[in-house]
Amino acid sequence: MGDGDHHTPYNLPVVLIGGGRGTLEGGRHLSYPMHTPFMNLGLSLLDKVGVEVASISDSTGRLSDL
């Protein structure tokens, strides 16, 4: 939360706990470009659990390497 006074949705730390029944590789630190929509994470996680949707909110695609 690089700019807490303005409540901007950038530089948000996210901790993912659990392995998604073997679908998520743990023990890593991933970093994505500034202004990557947060819902890209949600879209990618839905893929991991077998829920196929084209988009969520302001998502623009899936996160690589997740």
Buried (B, 14 or more C-beta within 10 A) or exposed (E): EEEEEEEEEEEEEEEEEEEEEEEBEEEEEEEBEEEBBBBBBBBBBBBBEEEEEEEBEEBEEBBEEB
